[in-house]
Amino acid sequence: MTKSIEIPCIKIDQPIGQFYVGVISHSDLLKICFVDQRELNSELDDFIGIQRQLSRSRVRKIEEYVRNVDATFPTSIIISIRDANCSWDGRRRTLKIHESKATKFDDIAKILDGQHRVEGLKVLDPSDTFELNVTIFVEVDVATQANIFATVNLAQTKVNRSLVYDLFSYERVRSPQKSCHEIVVALNNSKSSPFHDRIKRLGVATPGVENETLTQAAFVESLMNFVSKKPTEDRNSFLRKLRLQGPTLEELQALPFRGLWLAAKEDDIARILFNYFSAVVQKWPNSWQNVKRKGNVLPKTNGFKALMRFLKPVYLDIVGDNFGEIPSTIKFAKYLSPVTLRDKDFNVETFPPGTSGESILYKELMRSVFK
């Protein structure tokens, strides 16, 4: 018996030609699509000159995302089907997709855009409800397929991560992402804060503000390492109105601010950061304030990330089992006092750009304080 599915569709005419836009369940889409590297050396991939290899890290993120309570893929999966594998019923506005002698059912649809989303959907149970809008091109030649692929993919502008975190402010429920965003905004807005007007809220410089050296994304992602190992799961728990269990001592060793976050004490977390970086300003006032000095790494991403990594062992050593304590600037300053680095040492020759410079600075701080 010939395998087939039937989906509701509308026919669309555009300069490129006719195509269909329909609704299909994720389970049916998975039955007809293939997502592998069999076409790595195909005519299409040679034509557009790129390798369409799956990114496993990206697939894992999508697998995590599709389990969200409010997961959505509002944009189309774009596929190409041979004319022999489909038939259009204009009266009923349905497209019947079926196997043929030349094409098996699981090899009908070539994915032109959306292969990572399709691969990520495989973690769902076939009985789960997750419908998708799908754009279907029928019997298009290789050149047209390449044009579609290039138009959709190569011309896309990647969304700025800082903008993504800024949008969490509109969420109705608590989440690590939203809390960390709010802490960062508070530190950026406070005139007495070491970070006053230092943070690029949307990842790009604010007109009229000259001292922005950090992106919101860099700050939020560093801070989330103190709050949550699985921010998406925590957010889902709040969406489902589940009660999160208090952290164990072992969890607090890895996530020192998690107890404060679960208790909705974001102000206390902000105060800890305020005091710690105030001690940094006291230790290296010229480097922290002179953001325009060429090669000065301390107030920029490398220096900031190293200091945030160093904060964790310092905080743990200060508070012992008294998690939630807010150490004073004086206490933090005592831990920085053995560090022999001077203002002029914070340069790209000593601490190169990228993760290597961050790692060198972190190790130097640890060596100086925790011999």
Secondary structure, 3 states (H helix, E strand, C coil): CCCEEEEEEEEEEECCEEEEEEEEEHHHHHHHEECCCCCCCCHHHHHHCCCCCCCHHHHHHHHHHHCCCCCCCCCCEEEEECHHHEEEECCCCEEEEECCCCCCHHHCEEEEECHHHHHHHHHCCCCCCCEEEEEEEECCCHHHHHHHHHHHHHCCCCCCHHHHHHHHHHCCCCCHHHHHHHHHHHHHHCCCCCCCCCEECCCCCCCCCCCCCEEHHHHHHHHHCCCCCCHHHHHHHHHCCCCCCCCCHHHHHHCCCHHHHHCCCHHHHHHHHHHHHHHHHHHCHHHHHCCCCCCCCCCCHHHHHHHHHHHHHHHHHHHCCCCCCCCCHHHHHHHHCCCCCCHHHCCCCCCCCCHHHHHHHHHHHHHHHCC
